[in-house]
Amino acid sequence: MARKKNKQLKLPLAYKPVGLAVGWAGGALAGLAFRRTWEVIRHEDDAPDPLDRDRGWGEILLAAAIQGALFAVASSVASRASAKAIERSTGVWPTGDRT
């Protein structure tokens, strides 16, 4: 029991770099998914920039909403999948708050 408790204390600290790398990869995948989604929706290569004078509010807010949703989903999937993988391989949830 003491060994598992000690393992639980060390794992969240060791998981930090893994979580950072997984978060970065999730963000990169979300960016790629957004670019592809925008191409399908608007048939344009580039999404509108909020400071683009020639784009309307609706188009800018639509792009921001889609990008935000895709980023949140990709980030959640990446974080949850990596935490489950750590739990399967070590038997300990990486944040240390679950027993």
N, C-alpha and C positions, 0 to 999 in steps of 0.2 A: 504494500500500500504506500509506504514512504517513497519507494522508487517511482511509482506512478505520479505521486504528488510533485516530486522533484522534476519529473519529465514535463508535467503540466506547466510548471513555472518557467522552464527554459524554452518550450516550444513557441509561445507567442513572440518572443524575441527573435528566435531563429526564423519565424515565418515572415517577419517584416520585409526582408529583401525579396522573398518569393512573392509576397503580396504586391510589392512595388512593381516587380517585373510583369506580373500577371495583369495588373492594372494598366500598365503602359501598353501591353499587347492588346488588351481589350479596347483601349482607346484608339489604337491604330486600326483595329478591325472595324470599329464603329465609324471611323472616318471613311474607310473604304466603302462600307455599306451605305453610308450617307451619299457619297458621290454617285454610286450606282443607282440608288433609289431616286436621286434627283434627276439623273439622266433619263430614267424611265418615266417619271412624273412629268417633267417639263421639257424633255428632249433638248437639254442644254448641258454643256460640259461643266460649267461652273455655276455654283449656287450664288444667289445674290449676297452681296456684302451689305451690311447695314448702312454703310456710308455711301452706297451707290445712288447717286441722284436720280438715275433713270428707272429705278425700281420702286414699286409702290409698297405701302405698309403691308398689305395682304400677302404679297409674295415674300417679303422679308420675314414676316412672322410665321408664315407657313414653313419656310426653310428652317427657321430657328426651332420651331416645335418638332419637326421631324428629326432634326439633328439631335436635339436634347433627348427625345424619346429613344432613339437608336443608341445613343451613348449610355443612357441609364440601363437599358436592357443588356447591352454588351458588357458593361462593367459588372452588373449583377451576375450574369452568367459566368464570367471569368472568375470572379471572387468566390462564388458559391462552388463552382466546379473544383477550384484549387483547394478550398477548405475541405470539401468532401474527399478529395484525393489524399490530402494530408491525414485526415481522420482514418481513412481505410488503411493507409500504410503504417501509421503509428499507433492508432487506437485512441488518439487524443485530438479533441477539437482545437484548432490552432489559436483561437482567441483566449482560451483558458477560462471562459465563463460558463462552459457547459461541462457537466460531469459525465 
